[in-house]
Structure formats: structure tokens, C-alpha cells
Amino acid sequence: MTKQKNKQGRLAHRFGWFLFAVLSVGAGVLSYTLLKPDAYTLQGNKVNWRNDHQQWRIINFFAPWCAPCLREIPALNKLATQLDDKVKIYGVSFDPKTPGELNTLVNTLNIHFDVIVVNDDTKFPMPYPAYLPATYLISPQGEVKASLYGEQGEKSIEQALAKHGI
């Protein structure tokens, strides 16, 4: 009977260590997933659409072949400066670009707001748009509050923000 108790004790001990190892790995994977940013900017800054700063976000998809997109850039540049403490503006190239190509594009188009580098790990709070121009207003909780399609100017974006008290 003593041998059987010792054997049961060793099995229980091994099972305890096995369970501890499985739970540790699971906790590590979960914390990595929860702490991993949704995206990175061209400058390498982390972006989480749901944020603790209570800051609203604007995501604008653009392309150099999209004339209305190019006409939006000066208004977005101006709004990025005016609303910096309340709203953060992010641009996203509709076409896949390497960071080097994206940097050239940002300089060529004279973009003064942050631009997201899109890769397989990039997450957006909405589906990728089917067409351009496309601009989205994202709440501090990471929810899409407005989807604006077609060319947007300073006034139309300000109106969308005003509908949400911004």
C-alpha cells in the first residue's frame, strides 16, 4: 500500500508540473496576443485602435493613382495639426508598399500625418475598403463610428467629428 501511495504521489506531482507548464504557455500566448499592437506606423510607433488615451482616430486609405485621394491630403494635413490633442490621423496606402516605397510616397505626396505600414499582422477595426477614397472615424474604444466614402474635405470631416461631440 505504501508503494501504491508513493506511485500516486509521484503521478500527482508530475501532473501538477505538467498542468503548470501548460497553463504558463497558455498565459504567455494570451498576454502576447493582448499586448501585441494592431499596427505600426512608418516611424515604428505602435498603434492600438482601442486605446487608453481616449483619443479618436481617423483612418484614411489613399493611393497615388486616386485623384480624389490626393486632393484630400492637404485637408488631412491641416486637420492633423489642428486636432492633434483630440484626434490622431493615420494614412494607409491602398496598394501594398514596402517601408522604403511608403517613405518615398509619403515624401512625394507631402503627407504630414502618420502612415501605417501594412503587413500580414496589421489589424484594422473594419474590413479593407473595396474602393477609394475611404475614410473612417474610430472611437477610443476601437469602434468604427463613421465610414466616409468619396472625396472628403476639411468641412465634411469636421461635420463627422461634430456628430460625435468632437
N, C-alpha and C positions, 0 to 999 in steps of 0.2 A: 504494500500500500504506500509506503514511503517513496519507492521508486516511481510509482504512478503519479503521486503528488508532485515530485520533482520534475517529472516529464511535463505535466500540465503547467507547472510554474514557468518552465523554460519556454513552452509554446505561447503562453500568455505574454511573457516578456518579449518574445520575438514579434508576436502580433502587435504588441504595443509600439515597438520601434517601427515596424512596417507601416502602421497607421499614422504615426508621427511623420514619417518620411513622405507618405502620400499627401497628407494634409499640408505639409510645408511646401511641397512642389506646387500644389493647387493654389495656395495662398500667394506664392511668388508669381505665378502666371496671372492670377486675378489682379494683383497690385500692379504688375507691369502693364496690363491691359487698361486699367483705370487711370494710370498715371501717364500713359503714352499720349502725346499731343495728337490732335486731329490733323494738323498740317504744320508746315514750316514755311516761313517767308524766305524770299531770296537772300535776305541777310542772315538767315539761320535762326530767327526767333520762332519760338513755339507758339502755336495758335490752338486754342480750345474754344469751340463755338459756344459751349456753356462755360461761363466764366464767373469768377468771384468779384470782379471789379465793377459789376453792374453796368457794364458798357455795352451799348448796342453796336451791331456790326452791319456793314454794307458789303455785300459780295457782288462784284461786277465782272461778268465774263466779257472778254474782248478778243479781237483778232485784228491783225494789221490789214486784212483784206476787207474788213467790215467798215464801210464809210461812216455809218451812224455811231459805231463804237468809238471811232477816232474823234468824232465831234463831241462825245461825252467826256473825254479825258480832261479838258480844261475845267469843266464844271466840277468834276470829281476832285481834281487837284485843289480847287478853291474850297470846296466843302471839307476836304480832309484837313485843311488849315483852320477853317472856321470852327469846326465841330470836334476838334481833336480830343477834348476832355470828355465829350458825351458819346461820340460815335467814332468807331475805327473803320476805315475803308480799306478793303482788300480787293485787288485786281487778280483775275485768273485768266491766263491765256487759254482760249478755247482749243487751240491746237497744241499737241504735245511739244514741249520745248525742253532742252537741257538747261541747266542753270546758266551756262555761258550764253546760249541763244536767248534766253529770257532776259539776261542782263543787257545784252545788245538791244533787244526790243524795248526794254524799259527806257534806256537812254535815247534811242531813236524817236520814241513816241513822247518823250518828255513827261513820263509818269512820276508823280511826286508822292504817291501813296504806296503802301506795302503791296507786294505781289507774291502770291502763293506759288510755291514750286509743287507741281502736281506729279505724284508718283503712285505706285500701287497701294501705298499705305495711307494716302491722303483721304480724309473723310470730309464730306460736306453734309450740312443738315438738310439737304434737298437733293433730288436727282440732278445729274448733269443736264444742263438745258439742251433742248433739241435744236434751238436756233438762237441767233443773236439779233440785237443786243438783249441781254438778260441781266437784271439787277435784282438782288434780294435783300430785304431788311430782316436781320436776325436779332431776336431779343437776347438779353443777358442769359436767359435760360436755354439758349441754343435752338429756339423755335423760329421757323420762318413766319414772319408776321405780314410780309408783303412780297409779292412777286411782280416785278415791273418788266414788261416785255416791250420792245421797241425802244427807240431813242429817248433817253431821259435827259432833261436839263436840270439846272440848279433848282428851279421852282418846283418841278414835279417831284424831285427827291425830297425837298423841304416839306411839300404837302404830305407825302407819305410818312415822313417822320412826325409831322404835326398830328396826324391821325392817332399816333401812339403817345402823344404828350411829350415829344422830344423837340 
